[in-house]
Structure formats: C-alpha cells, structure tokens
C-alpha cells in the first residue's frame, strides 16, 4: 500500500504541471490583463509598461509560468491586480468554501445514499417511482433557479436564512446554500445508489447470505451496501473538487464570500494571478480526492489489493 501511494504521488507531479500549464496559458492568452486595470481609459504607455514588468507580463509565457511555478513551491501564489496577496485571499476564502462543500457532501451521503438504498430495495414500488420523479425534476432545474427560489422563500419571505457577507460564515448559515449546492449531485447519488443496490440485491452472495439465515440488517450493511458503494464513492470523490469550483453561482446567490466569489471577481477584473492561483489549488484538491477514492476501494472491497 505504501509503495502504491508513493507511486501515485509521483504520478501527480506531471499531471499537476500539465494541468496548471494549460490553465496558465488559457488565462494569459485571452488578452492583455493590464488593460482592465485602468478602467474605461487606456493606460498610458509608461504605466502599462510598469505594470507589465511588475507582474512579469513582459516575459514569454513559458518563462512566466516557470516563475509562477517556482513561487508556488515557496507558498507564494502571486499578487492580485488590486494589490492583495492571492495567498491571503485564499486563507480568507477557502475555509468558508470548504465548510460549504462539507455541508453539501454530508447531504449527498446522508440523503442521497439513504434514499438510494431505500428505493433500491423497493424497486418498482410507489416510493421508488416518486423518488425517481423527484430526482429527475431536481436534475432538470438549473442550480441558479433552485438557489433563487430557496433564497426567495427561506430568506425574503420567511426570514429563516440570513445573507452571509463575511468570510467567517457560521455553519448554520451554510445549511441552505449547501443543500442548494448539493441538490443536483444528491439526485445523481440517489439514482446511482439505487441502481447499484438493485443490481447487487440479485447477486449470488446476497442469496447465499439470505439462505444462511443472516439478519437482514447485517446483509444490507455488511454485504450489499459495501459492494454497492464503489461507484458512489467514485462519484462523490470526484464531486468534491467540482463542488468547490462550481460554488460560484451558489455563493453569488447567497452572498457568500468564498472561492466562487474570488473567482468571479478575478474573472470580472481579468486578474489572472487570482484565477490561476485558485484554480491551481482546485487541481490539487482533485488529485488528492482521486487518490483517497482509490484507497477507499480497498476498504470497501477486500478483494482489491494495491502493491
């Protein structure tokens, strides 16, 4: 297991370099970012030259990337065009987005897997049909519509939810935004769990466990659910990074100043250091989440061994 983890960590290095290089090039070839710093008026040549030198924009793109990559390993993600350190922005934004993602993942695990197990064991029953229709509706409705409706009802009409404008948003204020953020993924987890449970319920090992007279609860938890969760764990693991990166709409609707807020501001003001810095951390999150998912396979299925 140890050698496998080391090998996977080494494999992450070229993947990290390749993805961050691609992101860096895509952000920096969209135009001269210094043009947005002077507002509607064009920068005078002296000011523009000074800005380009300050942010290393006067150098070739490959050299800019090498400078950026060297600074990353020193913990320096650069400086945003408004003068703020990108690292400081991350320290303020990532904690609230991590809490928001945690709430969303909890909803996916508790509600999604719970409904999936219930409907998978009662396939074809009215509760199964009702949950399938409900999840299809949730998947069909865009997240910004769900968020606006939830904000209108729970925030403006009933006053249950207060808008969060601070970086230190308490966990209680993130319950509704977390549910909105997780809504589509929760529906997919429910449907995926239902299908996996329904298929494994007809497997030979389940029939053998029933023939032995094992308690129904033990059959479900020790035999059926562990094998059924492998595709679900894969989806949830890859969804962690997607939730953190896809929180832009949800954070804007609920006025949460997290990663989505900073990415939106960075894109709006064409601040390439901000965008590249935050996306770089998201790449690391994706890579680590995939590694953890692979390790969980061995926990769920004893037949899987890593050398």
DOMAR-430504 format. One record per residue: residue in one letter; y, z, x of N, C-alpha, C, O in turn. Coordinates in steps of 0.05 Angstrom, whole numbers, padded with zeros to 5 digits, always signed. Example, Ala and Ser with C-alpha at 12.3 -4.5 7.8 and 13.67 -1.06 7.14 Angstrom:
2
A-00114+00156+00264-00090+00156+00246-00066+00156+00264-00066+00169+00285;S-00045+00142+00257-00021+00143+00273+00001+00157+00258+00023+00161+00268;
***
This chain:
307
X-00024+00000+00016+00000+00000+00000+00025+00000+00017+00045-00014+00011;X+00025+00016+00039+00048+00018+00056+00054-00009+00069+00078-00017+00071;X+00033-00023+00079+00038-00049+00092+00048-00069+00072+00064-00086+00078;X+00038-00067+00047+00048-00085+00026+00077-00081+00021+00092-00101+00018;X+00086-00056+00019+00114-00050+00014+00132-00061+00037+00153-00073+00033;X+00122-00056+00062+00138-00066+00085+00139-00096+00085+00160-00108+00090;X+00117-00109+00078+00117-00138+00077+00136-00149+00055+00150-00169+00060;X+00136-00136+00032+00154-00144+00011+00184-00140+00019+00201-00156+00012;X+00189-00117+00032+00217-00112+00041+00226-00133+00061+00249-00142+00060;X+00208-00142+00079+00215-00163+00098+00220-00189+00084+00237-00205+00092;X+00204-00195+00063+00207-00219+00047+00234-00220+00033+00245-00241+00027;X+00245-00196+00026+00270-00195+00012+00294-00205+00029+00314-00214+00019;X+00291-00203+00056+00313-00210+00073+00321-00239+00070+00345-00244+00065;X+00303-00259+00073+00312-00286+00069+00320-00292+00040+00338-00309+00036;X+00307-00279+00021+00316-00283-00007+00344-00273-00011+00360-00286-00025;X+00350-00249+00000+00377-00238-00002+00398-00256+00011+00419-00261-00001;X+00391-00266+00035+00410-00283+00049+00414-00309+00034+00437-00318+00031;X+00393-00321+00024+00395-00346+00009+00411-00343-00017+00428-00360-00022;X+00405-00323-00032+00419-00320-00058+00449-00313-00054+00466-00323-00068;X+00454-00294-00035+00482-00287-00030+00498-00311-00019+00522-00314-00025;X+00485-00327-00002+00499-00351+00009+00506-00370-00013+00527-00381-00014;X+00487-00374-00031+00491-00392-00054+00514-00382-00072+00531-00397-00080;X+00514-00356-00077+00535-00344-00094+00562-00347-00080+00582-00354-00092;X+00562-00341-00054+00587-00342-00038+00598-00371-00039+00623-00374-00042;X+00581-00390-00035+00591-00418-00035+00601-00427-00062+00621-00440-00065;X+00586-00419-00083+00594-00427-00110+00621-00415-00118+00637-00429-00131;X+00626-00390-00110+00651-00377-00118+00674-00389-00102+00696-00392-00112;X+00670-00395-00076+00692-00403-00059+00698-00433-00060+00719-00441-00050;X+00680-00449-00072+00686-00478-00073+00700-00485-00100+00705-00509-00105;X+00706-00465-00116+00718-00471-00142+00749-00475-00140+00762-00479-00160;X+00759-00474-00116+00788-00477-00112+00799-00456-00094+00786-00437-00086;X+00825-00459-00088+00838-00440-00070+00845-00415-00086+00863-00416-00104;X+00832-00392-00081+00838-00368-00097+00866-00357-00093+00875-00342-00110;X+00879-00364-00071+00906-00353-00066+00926-00365-00086+00947-00354-00089;X+00919-00387-00099+00938-00399-00118+00942-00381-00142+00963-00383-00155;X+00922-00364-00148+00925-00347-00171+00941-00322-00165+00948-00307-00184;X+00946-00316-00140+00960-00292-00133+00990-00293-00138+01003-00272-00140;X+01001-00317-00139+01030-00320-00143+01037-00325-00172+01061-00332-00177;X+01018-00323-00190+01025-00327-00218+01029-00356-00225+01016-00374-00213;X+01048-00361-00242+01054-00389-00251+01067-00405-00229+01064-00429-00227;X+01082-00391-00212+01096-00405-00190+01077-00409-00167+01059-00392-00161;X+01080-00431-00153+01064-00436-00129+01074-00419-00106+01098-00415-00102;X+01055-00410-00090+01062-00394-00066+01077-00412-00046+01070-00436-00043;X+01096-00400-00032+01109-00415-00011+01089-00418+00012+01072-00401+00015;X+01092-00438+00028+01072-00443+00050+01067-00420+00068+01044-00415+00076;X+01088-00405+00075+01085-00382+00094+01068-00360+00081+01050-00349+00094;X+01074-00354+00056+01059-00333+00042+01030-00341+00038+01011-00325+00042;X+01025-00366+00030+00998-00376+00026+00982-00375+00052+00959-00368+00052;X+00995-00383+00074+00982-00383+00100+00974-00354+00108+00953-00349+00119;X+00992-00335+00103+00987-00307+00109+00964-00296+00093+00947-00282+00103;X+00963-00303+00067+00942-00294+00050+00915-00306+00059+00894-00292+00059;X+00915-00331+00065+00890-00344+00073+00880-00332+00100+00856-00329+00103;X+00898-00325+00117+00890-00312+00142+00880-00284+00137+00860-00275+00150;X+00892-00269+00119+00884-00242+00113+00856-00241+00102+00841-00223+00109;X+00850-00259+00084+00823-00259+00071+00804-00279+00084+00784-00286+00072;X+00810-00288+00108+00793-00306+00124+00788-00332+00110+00767-00345+00115;X+00806-00341+00093+00802-00366+00078+00809-00390+00095+00804-00413+00087;X+00821-00385+00118+00829-00407+00135+00806-00416+00153+00808-00435+00169;X+00783-00402+00151+00760-00408+00168+00739-00424+00151+00741-00424+00127;X+00721-00438+00164+00700-00453+00150+00683-00434+00132+00681-00410+00138;X+00672-00445+00111+00657-00428+00092+00634-00413+00105+00629-00390+00099;X+00620-00427+00122+00597-00414+00135+00606-00390+00152+00594-00369+00152;X+00628-00394+00166+00639-00372+00182+00650-00349+00164+00647-00326+00171;X+00661-00356+00142+00670-00336+00123+00646-00319+00113+00648-00295+00111;X+00624-00333+00108+00600-00319+00098+00589-00301+00119+00581-00278+00114;X+00588-00310+00144+00578-00293+00166+00595-00268+00170+00584-00247+00175;X+00621-00271+00167+00639-00248+00169+00633-00229+00146+00632-00205+00149;X+00631-00240+00122+00625-00224+00098+00598-00210+00101+00596-00186+00095;X+00578-00224+00111+00551-00212+00114+00552-00189+00134+00539-00169+00130;X+00566-00194+00156+00568-00172+00176+00583-00148+00166+00575-00125+00172;X+00603-00152+00149+00617-00129+00137+00600-00114+00117+00602-00090+00115;X+00582-00129+00103+00565-00116+00083+00547-00095+00097+00545-00072+00086;X+00535-00102+00119+00517-00083+00133+00532-00059+00144+00520-00039+00152;X+00559-00060+00145+00575-00037+00152+00586-00023+00128+00602-00004+00131;X+00577-00031+00104+00586-00018+00080+00613-00027+00070+00625-00014+00053;X+00623-00049+00081+00649-00060+00073+00646-00085+00057+00637-00106+00068;X+00652-00085+00031+00649-00108+00014+00675-00124+00012+00678-00141-00006;X+00694-00117+00028+00719-00132+00028+00741-00119+00011+00737-00096+00001;X+00763-00133+00008+00786-00123-00007+00793-00143-00029+00795-00167-00025;X+00796-00132-00053+00803-00149-00076+00832-00159-00072+00847-00148-00056;X+00839-00180-00086+00865-00193-00082+00888-00175-00092+00911-00180-00086;X+00881-00154-00107+00903-00135-00116+00906-00113-00096+00923-00095-00100;X+00891-00113-00074+00894-00093-00053+00874-00071-00054+00872-00055-00035;X+00858-00068-00076+00838-00047-00078+00813-00055-00062+00806-00078-00060;X+00801-00034-00051+00776-00039-00037+00754-00044-00057+00751-00030-00077;X+00738-00065-00052+00716-00071-00070+00695-00049-00071+00684-00043-00092;X+00691-00035-00048+00673-00013-00048+00682+00010-00066+00666+00022-00080;X+00708+00015-00066+00719+00036-00084+00716+00027-00113+00710+00044-00130;X+00720+00002-00119+00716-00008-00147+00687-00004-00155+00681+00003-00178;X+00669-00009-00136+00640-00005-00143+00634+00024-00148+00619+00031-00166;X+00645+00042-00132+00639+00070-00135+00649+00081-00162+00639+00100-00173;X+00670+00068-00173+00680+00076-00199+00665+00062-00222+00661+00073-00243;X+00657+00037-00218+00647+00021-00240+00616+00024-00243+00606+00025-00265;X+00602+00025-00221+00573+00024-00223+00561+00049-00236+00542+00046-00251;X+00571+00073-00232+00560+00096-00246+00560+00094-00276+00540+00101-00289;X+00581+00084-00288+00582+00082-00317+00564+00059-00327+00552+00062-00348;X+00562+00037-00311+00543+00016-00319+00514+00024-00316+00497+00016-00332;X+00509+00040-00295+00481+00050-00292+00474+00068-00315+00451+00066-00325;X+00492+00085-00324+00487+00102-00347+00483+00085-00372+00465+00091-00388;X+00499+00064-00375+00497+00047-00399+00470+00032-00398+00456+00030-00419;X+00462+00023-00374+00436+00009-00372+00413+00028-00377+00393+00021-00389;X+00416+00053-00367+00395+00074-00372+00391+00078-00402+00368+00080-00411;X+00413+00081-00416+00411+00085-00445+00397+00060-00458+00380+00064-00476;X+00404+00036-00450+00392+00012-00461+00362+00011-00455+00346+00004-00472;X+00354+00018-00430+00326+00018-00423+00310+00038-00439+00287+00033-00447;X+00322+00062-00443+00308+00083-00459+00303+00072-00488+00282+00076-00499;X+00323+00059-00499+00319+00047-00526+00297+00026-00525+00280+00025-00544;X+00296+00010-00505+00275-00010-00503+00247+00002-00501+00229-00007-00514;X+00245+00023-00485+00219+00036-00481+00210+00051-00506+00188+00048-00515;X+00228+00068-00516+00221+00085-00539+00217+00069-00565+00196+00070-00577;X+00238+00054-00572+00237+00040-00598+00220+00014-00595+00203+00009-00612;X+00226-00001-00574+00212-00027-00571+00182-00024-00568+00167-00036-00583;X+00173-00007-00549+00144-00004-00545+00132+00011-00569+00110+00004-00578;X+00146+00030-00581+00136+00045-00604+00131+00026-00627+00109+00027-00639;X+00151+00010-00634+00147-00009-00656+00126-00030-00650+00111-00039-00667;X+00124-00038-00624+00104-00058-00616+00076-00047-00619+00058-00062-00628;X+00072-00022-00612+00045-00011-00615+00038-00008-00645+00015-00015-00653;X+00057+00002-00661+00051+00005-00690+00045-00021-00703+00025-00023-00718;X+00061-00042-00698+00056-00068-00710+00031-00082-00699+00018-00097-00713;X+00026-00078-00673+00002-00090-00661-00024-00079-00672-00043-00093-00676;X-00024-00053-00679-00047-00041-00691-00050-00046-00721-00071-00043-00733;X-00028-00055-00733-00028-00062-00762-00019-00091-00766-00003-00097-00783;X-00031-00108-00751-00024-00136-00752-00031-00148-00780-00053-00144-00790;X-00011-00162-00791-00014-00174-00817-00007-00156-00840-00006-00165-00863;X-00001-00130-00835+00007-00112-00856+00037-00115-00862+00051-00127-00846;X+00046-00104-00884+00074-00106-00891+00093-00096-00869+00114-00108-00865;X+00086-00074-00856+00104-00064-00835+00106-00083-00812+00127-00085-00799;X+00084-00097-00806+00084-00117-00785+00102-00140-00792+00118-00149-00776;X+00100-00150-00817+00117-00172-00826+00147-00163-00826+00164-00179-00817;X+00152-00140-00835+00180-00130-00836+00193-00128-00808+00216-00136-00804;X+00178-00117-00789+00188-00114-00762+00192-00141-00749+00212-00145-00735;X+00174-00160-00754+00177-00187-00742+00202-00200-00753+00217-00213-00738;X+00207-00198-00779+00231-00210-00791+00256-00196-00779+00276-00210-00773;X+00256-00170-00777+00279-00155-00766+00285-00163-00737+00308-00168-00730;X+00264-00165-00721+00268-00173-00693+00278-00202-00691+00294-00208-00673;X+00269-00219-00709+00278-00247-00708+00308-00248-00715+00323-00264-00704;X+00317-00231-00734+00345-00230-00741+00362-00220-00717+00383-00231-00711;X+00352-00199-00704+00366-00188-00681+00369-00209-00659+00390-00211-00647;X+00347-00223-00654+00348-00244-00633+00367-00266-00640+00380-00278-00622;X+00369-00273-00666+00385-00296-00674+00415-00289-00674+00431-00307-00670;X+00422-00264-00677+00451-00257-00678+00461-00252-00650+00449-00236-00635;X+00483-00265-00641+00494-00261-00614+00502-00232-00610+00509-00218-00629;X+00501-00224-00585+00508-00196-00578+00536-00189-00585+00542-00167-00594;X+00555-00208-00581+00583-00202-00587+00587-00197-00617+00605-00182-00625;X+00571-00211-00634+00574-00206-00663+00563-00178-00669+00576-00163-00684;X+00540-00171-00659+00528-00145-00663+00547-00123-00653+00551-00103-00667;X+00559-00127-00630+00577-00107-00619+00602-00104-00636+00611-00082-00640;X+00614-00126-00645+00638-00125-00661+00632-00111-00688+00649-00095-00698;X+00610-00117-00701+00603-00105-00726+00598-00075-00722+00607-00058-00738;X+00584-00067-00700+00579-00039-00695+00605-00024-00689+00609-00002-00698;X+00623-00037-00674+00649-00025-00668+00666-00022-00693+00679-00002-00697;X+00664-00042-00711+00679-00040-00736+00669-00018-00754+00685-00003-00765;X+00643-00016-00757+00631+00004-00775+00633+00032-00763+00643+00051-00776;X+00621+00036-00739+00619+00062-00728+00645+00072-00714+00649+00096-00712;X+00662+00053-00706+00686+00061-00692+00710+00063-00710+00724+00083-00712;X+00716+00040-00725+00740+00039-00740+00737+00050-00769+00754+00065-00778;X+00714+00044-00782+00711+00053-00809+00702+00082-00811+00714+00097-00826;X+00682+00089-00796+00671+00116-00799+00680+00135-00777+00677+00160-00779;X+00692+00125-00755+00703+00142-00734+00682+00158-00719+00688+00179-00708;X+00657+00148-00718+00636+00163-00704+00638+00158-00674+00633+00176-00659;X+00645+00134-00666+00646+00126-00638+00675+00124-00629+00691+00111-00643;X+00681+00136-00607+00708+00134-00596+00708+00113-00573+00689+00112-00558;X+00729+00098-00571+00730+00079-00548+00733+00093-00522+00747+00113-00520;X+00718+00083-00502+00719+00095-00475+00735+00078-00456+00729+00055-00452;X+00756+00090-00446+00774+00075-00428+00772+00086-00399+00786+00075-00382;X+00757+00106-00395+00755+00118-00368+00729+00110-00354+00710+00102-00368;X+00729+00112-00328+00705+00106-00313+00684+00128-00317+00660+00123-00315;X+00693+00152-00323+00674+00175-00326+00667+00177-00356+00670+00198-00368;X+00656+00155-00367+00649+00155-00396+00625+00174-00399+00604+00170-00386;X+00626+00194-00417+00604+00211-00422+00580+00196-00435+00584+00176-00447;X+00557+00207-00431+00533+00194-00441+00533+00191-00471+00522+00172-00482;X+00545+00210-00485+00546+00209-00514+00562+00186-00525+00556+00175-00546;X+00582+00176-00509+00598+00154-00518+00584+00127-00511+00594+00106-00519;X+00562+00128-00497+00548+00104-00489+00523+00098-00505+00509+00078-00500;X+00518+00115-00525+00493+00111-00541+00495+00086-00558+00477+00069-00557;X+00517+00082-00573+00520+00058-00589+00523+00033-00572+00510+00013-00577;X+00540+00033-00551+00541+00009-00533+00514+00003-00521+00507-00020-00517;X+00499+00024-00513+00473+00020-00501+00454+00007-00521+00438-00010-00513;X+00455+00015-00546+00438+00003-00567+00445-00026-00571+00428-00043-00574;X+00471-00032-00571+00480-00059-00575+00471-00076-00551+00462-00099-00554;X+00475-00066-00527+00467-00080-00503+00437-00085-00502+00428-00106-00493;X+00421-00066-00513+00392-00069-00512+00380-00083-00536+00356-00089-00536;X+00397-00090-00556+00386-00100-00581+00368-00124-00578+00346-00124-00588;X+00377-00145-00564+00361-00169-00561+00336-00163-00544+00314-00172-00552;X+00339-00150-00522+00316-00143-00505+00297-00125-00519+00273-00128-00516;X+00307-00107-00535+00290-00089-00551+00272-00105-00570+00249-00099-00574;X+00284-00125-00582+00269-00142-00601+00247-00157-00586+00224-00160-00596;X+00253-00167-00562+00233-00181-00546+00211-00162-00537+00187-00170-00537;X+00218-00138-00529+00198-00118-00521+00179-00112-00544+00155-00109-00541;X+00191-00109-00568+00174-00103-00592+00154-00126-00597+00131-00120-00601;X+00163-00150-00597+00146-00173-00602+00125-00176-00580+00102-00183-00585;X+00134-00172-00555+00115-00175-00532+00094-00153-00533+00070-00159-00528;X+00102-00129-00539+00082-00107-00541+00063-00111-00564+00039-00107-00561;X+00074-00120-00586+00057-00125-00610+00035-00146-00603+00012-00142-00610;X+00043-00168-00591+00024-00189-00585+00003-00179-00565-00021-00185-00568;X+00011-00165-00544-00007-00155-00524-00027-00135-00535-00051-00135-00529;X-00017-00116-00552-00034-00096-00564-00054-00109-00583-00077-00102-00583;X-00045-00128-00599-00062-00141-00618-00085-00156-00604-00107-00157-00614;X-00078-00169-00581-00099-00184-00567-00119-00165-00553-00143-00170-00555;X-00109-00144-00541-00127-00125-00527-00143-00108-00546-00164-00098-00538;X-00133-00105-00571-00148-00089-00590-00175-00101-00597-00193-00087-00606;X-00178-00127-00592-00203-00141-00598-00220-00145-00573-00240-00159-00573;X-00212-00132-00551-00227-00135-00526-00253-00119-00526-00256-00100-00542;X-00271-00126-00508-00297-00113-00506-00294-00084-00498-00309-00067-00509;X-00276-00078-00479-00274-00050-00470-00264-00031-00492-00271-00008-00493;X-00248-00042-00511-00239-00026-00533-00262-00021-00553-00266+00001-00563;X-00277-00042-00558-00301-00039-00575-00321-00019-00564-00332-00003-00578;X-00324-00020-00537-00342-00001-00524-00332+00027-00527-00348+00046-00532;X-00306+00031-00524-00295+00058-00526-00298+00068-00555-00303+00092-00559;X-00295+00051-00574-00299+00059-00603-00328+00066-00608-00334+00085-00621;X-00346+00049-00596-00375+00054-00600-00384+00081-00588-00403+00094-00597;X-00370+00089-00566-00377+00115-00554-00367+00138-00570-00375+00161-00565;X-00350+00133-00590-00340+00155-00606-00316+00169-00595-00311+00192-00602;X-00302+00156-00576-00278+00169-00565-00256+00172-00586-00254+00155-00604;X-00240+00192-00584-00218+00196-00603-00200+00172-00603-00195+00159-00583;X-00189+00165-00627-00172+00142-00630-00147+00144-00612-00138+00124-00600;X-00136+00168-00611-00112+00172-00594-00118+00166-00565-00101+00154-00551;X-00141+00175-00555-00148+00170-00527-00153+00140-00522-00146+00130-00501;X-00165+00127-00541-00170+00098-00538-00143+00083-00536-00140+00065-00519;X-00124+00091-00552-00098+00077-00552-00083+00082-00527-00073+00064-00514;X-00081+00108-00518-00064+00115-00496-00078+00109-00469-00064+00100-00450;X-00104+00115-00466-00117+00112-00440-00128+00085-00435-00130+00076-00412;X-00135+00070-00456-00148+00044-00452-00131+00021-00462-00125+00003-00446;X-00123+00022-00487-00109-00001-00499-00081-00004-00488-00073-00026-00479;X-00065+00017-00488-00037+00015-00481-00033+00009-00451-00015-00007-00445;X-00049+00020-00433-00044+00015-00405-00048-00014-00398-00032-00025-00382;X-00068-00027-00409-00072-00056-00404-00051-00073-00418-00045-00095-00409;X-00042-00063-00441-00023-00079-00456+00006-00078-00445+00022-00095-00451;X+00011-00058-00428+00038-00054-00419+00045-00071-00394+00069-00072-00387;X+00026-00085-00382+00032-00100-00358+00053-00122-00363+00073-00123-00348;X+00050-00139-00383+00072-00158-00388+00098-00146-00397+00119-00156-00391;X+00096-00123-00411+00120-00109-00420+00136-00097-00396+00160-00099-00395;X+00121-00085-00377+00134-00074-00353+00147-00097-00337+00169-00093-00326;X+00134-00120-00336+00146-00143-00322+00173-00150-00335+00193-00155-00321;X+00174-00151-00361+00198-00159-00375+00220-00138-00371+00243-00144-00365;X+00213-00112-00374+00233-00091-00372+00244-00089-00343+00268-00085-00339;X+00226-00093-00324+00235-00092-00296+00255-00113-00289+00275-00107-00276;X+00250-00137-00298+00269-00159-00293+00294-00157-00310+00315-00168-00304;X+00291-00142-00332+00313-00139-00351+00334-00119-00341+00357-00120-00351;X+00327-00102-00322+00346-00082-00312+00370-00096-00300+00393-00089-00306;X+00365-00114-00281+00387-00129-00269+00402-00146-00289+00427-00148-00287;X+00388-00157-00308+00401-00174-00329+00419-00157-00346+00441-00166-00354;X+00411-00133-00353+00428-00115-00369+00453-00107-00354+00475-00106-00365;X+00450-00101-00328+00474-00093-00313+00493-00116-00309+00517-00112-00310;X+00483-00140-00305+00500-00163-00302+00510-00174-00328+00531-00186-00329;X+00495-00169-00349+00502-00181-00375+00518-00162-00393+00521-00167-00417;X+00528-00140-00381+00542-00120-00397+00572-00127-00400+00587-00111-00411;X+00579-00151-00392+00608-00159-00393+00617-00158-00422+00638-00147-00428;X+00602-00171-00440+00611-00173-00468+00611-00145-00481+00630-00138-00494;X+00590-00130-00477+00588-00103-00489+00610-00085-00479+00622-00070-00494;X+00615-00085-00453+00636-00068-00441+00664-00076-00451+00681-00059-00454;X+00668-00102-00455+00694-00111-00465+00698-00102-00494+00720-00094-00501;X+00677-00104-00510+00679-00096-00538+00685-00067-00541+00702-00059-00557;X+00671-00050-00526+00674-00021-00528+00693-00009-00508+00695+00015-00504;X+00708-00027-00494+00729-00018-00475+00718+00001-00454+00730+00022-00448;X+00695-00006-00442+00682+00009-00421+00689-00004-00395+00684-00028-00391;X+00699+00012-00376+00707+00001-00350+00684+00004-00330+00685+00021-00313;X+00665-00014-00333+00642-00014-00314+00641-00039-00299+00662-00052-00293;X+00617-00047-00291+00613-00072-00276+00623-00096-00291+00635-00114-00279;X+00617-00097-00317+00626-00120-00333+00656-00123-00333+00666-00145-00332;X+00670-00100-00335+00699-00101-00335+00710-00112-00308+00728-00128-00308;X+00698-00102-00286+00708-00111-00260+00701-00140-00255+00717-00154-00243;X+00678-00149-00264+00671-00177-00260+00690-00195-00277+00698-00216-00268;X+00696-00186-00301+00715-00201-00318+00742-00203-00305+00754-00224-00305;X+00752-00180-00294+00778-00181-00281+00777-00198-00256+00796-00212-00250;X+00755-00197-00241+00752-00214-00217+00752-00243-00224+00765-00259-00209;X+00738-00251-00245+00737-00279-00253+00765-00288-00264+00774-00310-00258;X+00777-00270-00279+00803-00276-00291+00824-00281-00270+00840-00300-00273;X+00824-00265-00249+00844-00268-00228+00834-00283-00203+00847-00284-00183;X+00810-00295-00206+00798-00311-00185+00796-00295-00159+00802-00306-00137;X+00789-00270-00162+00786-00252-00138+00757-00255-00128+00739-00241-00137;X+00753-00274-00110+00726-00279-00100+00713-00255-00086+00689-00252-00090;X+00727-00238-00071+00714-00215-00059+00702-00196-00080+00680-00185-00076;X+00716-00193-00103+00706-00176-00124+00681-00187-00136+00661-00173-00139;X+00682-00213-00143+00659-00225-00156+00635-00226-00138+00613-00218-00146;X+00639-00235-00113+00616-00237-00095+00605-00209-00088+00581-00206-00086;X+00622-00189-00085+00613-00163-00078+00595-00151-00100+00574-00140-00095;X+00605-00153-00125+00589-00141-00147+00564-00156-00152+00543-00144-00158;X+00564-00183-00150+00540-00198-00154+00520-00193-00131+00496-00194-00136;X+00530-00188-00107+00512-00182-00085+00496-00157-00091+00472-00156-00085;X+00509-00136-00101+00494-00112-00108+00474-00117-00131+00452-00106-00131;X+00481-00134-00150+00462-00142-00171+00438-00156-00160+00416-00152-00170;X+00442-00172-00139+00419-00185-00126+00400-00164-00115+00376-00166-00118;X+00411-00144-00102+00395-00122-00090+00380-00107-00113+00357-00100-00109;X+00393-00103-00135+00380-00089-00158+00357-00106-00168+00335-00095-00173;X+00360-00132-00171+00338-00149-00179+00315-00148-00160+00292-00145-00169;X+00320-00149-00134+00298-00149-00115+00283-00122-00115+00258-00122-00115;X+00297-00100-00117+00284-00074-00118+00269-00070-00144+00247-00058-00144;X+00280-00079-00166+00267-00077-00192+00241-00092-00192+00221-00083-00202;X+00240-00116-00180+00215-00132-00178+00195-00118-00161+00171-00119-00167;X+00203-00105-00139+00185-00090-00122+00172-00067-00137+00148-00062-00136;X+00189-00052-00152+00179-00029-00168+00159-00039-00189+00139-00025-00194;X+00165-00061-00202+00147-00072-00222+00120-00078-00210+00099-00072-00222;X+00120-00091-00187+00094-00098-00174+00078-00073-00167+00054-00072-00169;X+00092-00051-00159+00078-00026-00152+00067-00013-00178+00047+00000-00177;X+00082-00016-00200+00072-00005-00225+00047-00018-00235+00032-00006-00250;X+00043-00043-00228+00018-00057-00236-00007-00041-00227-00026-00038-00242;X-00006-00031-00202-00029-00016-00192-00033+00010-00207-00055+00020-00208;X-00011+00021-00217-00013+00046-00232-00025+00041-00260-00042+00057-00269;X-00017+00019-00273-00027+00013-00299-00056+00002-00299-00071+00008-00316;X-00062-00014-00278-00089-00026-00277-00102-00018-00250-00094-00028-00229;X-00121+00000-00251-00134+00009-00226-00148-00014-00211-00154-00011-00187;X-00154-00036-00224-00167-00058-00210-00149-00073-00191-00158-00087-00173;X-00122-00069-00193-00103-00082-00176-00100-00065-00150-00094-00041-00152;X-00104-00077-00128-00102-00063-00102-00084-00080-00084-00088-00105-00082;X-00066-00067-00070-00049-00081-00051-00057-00073-00022-00060-00050-00016;X-00061-00094-00006-00069-00089+00022-00045-00094+00040-00047-00091+00065;
***
